[in-house]
Amino acid sequence: QFRCNRRRGDPPPFLFIYYCRRGGCNGEYSSLTSSSLFGTGLQPVEAAPSEMANLNWKPFIYGGLASIVAEFGTFPIDLTKTRLQVQGQAHYQEIRYRGMFHALLRIGREEGVLALYSGISPALLRQASYGTIKIGTYQTLKRLFVSRPEDETMVINVFCGVVSGVLSSSIANPTDVLKIRMQAQGSLLQGSMMANFIDIYQQEGTRGLWRGVI
């Protein structure tokens, strides 16, 4: 498409067929060569791409997949961290573990190897939501401020990281609560992810699912 910059009163360009809409000249031309545009007041106008074409879904998809793979690989270490953190509290007064490696060995020996993945279901669900939203939102926000990576500044990166982190953590908090509860219980006591979700909701309400979000 081409827009006519010709002013009213100017002689019409010859060898072109054009039309003017009411209210001004907004000619649309076809079959024009680039060489024939010079000297006639015509300039090419690029068609605006659709919003869906501009939206890049790759950061969301790849970010979610990467987070899921990373969570599955490091989950036993995360489980031992949770067990070490909660021991000595009201419901877990016995000091059972002396460190990370001792916790890994004792959990595997007493509860089975599968116990090292207690709570993996809500953990993967959390990463599918948290990782997808965080990484995808971070990259999208940066592109709103700068179009080229070399134009990025520390302020922009920090701002986009804070906004995307707060948003993703707030949305995915119920799955984080489920994961921690199931890790602390162990495979011998816990039920399914949905059973724990219903139990928390019935006993503590909606606030229980968003406990610790602030």
N, C-alpha and C positions, 0 to 999 in steps of 0.2 A: 504494500500500500504506500501511496505517496500523498502528501498534503501540499496544497497549493499555497504559496506565500505571496501570490499576486495580489496587489492592492486594487481596489475599485478604481476604475478609470484607466488603468493600464491597458495597453492593447493586448488582446488575447494571444497566447503563443500559437504559432501556426504549426501545422502538421500534427496537432494533438486533438483528440476528442475528449472533451471534459464536460462536466456539468456542475452547476453551483446550486447548493441547497438554499432554502430560504433562511435569511439571517446572516449570510456570509458565504464566502467561498470555501468549500470543504471538499475539493475535488478528489476523486479516487481514480487512479489510472492503472491500466494494465498494459502488458506487452510493451513496456518502456525499457529502453537500454540505458545503461549508466551514462553513456556519452551524450545522450539526448537530453539529459536533465540540466546540464550546465547552460546558463544564460536564459533559462525559462522560468526561474523562480520556484522550481520544484525541488523538494528535499525529501529523501526517504525517511519514513517513520517506522521504527521497529514495533512489531506487535507485542503488546504486554503479555508475558507468560502468565498462565493461570496460577493461583495461589497453591493449588495442590502440586503443581510441577515444581514450585520453589521449595516446598517442604521436604526436607531430607530426613527420611526415616532410618537411615543406616545407623546413626549414633544410638537410637533407641533400641534397635534390634541387636546390634553387636554388643552394646553395653549390657543389655539383659543377659545375653548368652554368656558373655565373659564373666559376669558376676555369679551366675549359676555354677559354672565350671569351677571357679575359684572357691566358692562356698563348699562344694562337695569335696574338694581336695583338702581343705583345711578344717573341715568340721570337727574331727576328733580333737584337734588342739583347742578349738573353741569350746568344746564340751568340757575338757579338763579345766579350762579357765573358769567356766561357770561353777563347776563343782568346788574348786578351790575358793572361789569367792563366797559361796553360800555356806560352806561348812563353818560350824561354830555359832550359827544363828539359831533362833528359837526352834525351828523344826529340824535343824541339822546340827545339833550340838556336838555330836561326836566328831573328833578330828580324824578323818579316815585317810587323808592323803598328805604326803610330805612334800610333794612337788609335782611337776607336770609328768615326768616319766613314771614316777611311782603311781600317779593316778591312772595313766594309760594302762599300765600293767595290771593294776588291781581291778579296774573296771572290766578289762578284757578277761581276766581270770575268773572273777566272781559273777559277772553278769553276761559274759559272752562278747564276742567281737562285734556283733550287731548293736550292742549297747553303746558302742562308741559313736553310733549314728542315731541316738535317741533324739528325736525332735528334728530330724532332717526334712520332713515334709513342710512344716511351717518355715523352716530356714530357706528352702528352695523357693517357696512361694514369696517369702520376703524379698529375696534377691531378684525374683522375676518382676516384682513391682518396684522395689527400692532402687536396684541397680539400673533398671530401664529408665525410670523417671529421672534419676539423678544425672546420669551421664548424658542422656538425650536432652534434658532441659539445659544442662550446662553448655553443651555445644550449640544448641539453638539460641540461647541468650547471647552467647559471644558473637554469633553471626548477626544479631540485631544491632550490635554496637560497631563492629568492624567487619569488613568484608575480606580482608587479607590477614593471614596469621601474623605477618611481620608488624602489623599495626596494633597488635594486642599490647596492653599494659598490665602491670601488676594489679592496679586498682580494678580494672575490668575483670580480670581473672578471679580476684578475691570476691568481688561482688557477685559474679555469676555462680561461683562455688558455694557461697553462703546461701543464696536464694534457692538453688537447686537442692542443696543438702537439707535445708529446713522443710521444703515442700515434700521431698521424697520421704524423709523420716516421719513426718506427720501422717502421711497417707499409709505408710507401711508399718506403723507402730503396733497394731494388733497382732501381726504375724511375729513381731519381735518378742512380744509378751508371751505368746504361745511357745515360741522356741525356747526361751529361758525357762519357763515352767516345766516343759517336757525334758529339757536337759537336766534340771535339778532333780526331777522325780526318778529318772532312770527307767530302763525298759521293764523292770519288774513291777512298777507301780502305775505307769502311765497308760492311758487309753489312746484312742485315735485322736487325730488332730481336731476333727469335728466334735468329738466328745469333750475334749478339753475346752474348745471354744464355747460350747453350750454351757459347760460347767462354770466358766468364768463369767459369762453373760448373766446366768441365773443368779449367781451368788454376789457378784460385784456390779452388775449392770454395764452400761456402755462405758462408764468411766474406767472400769477395770481393764477394758481392752486398750484404753489410751493412757494407762498408768505410766508415768515417767516420761511422757511426751514433752513436758516442760520442765 
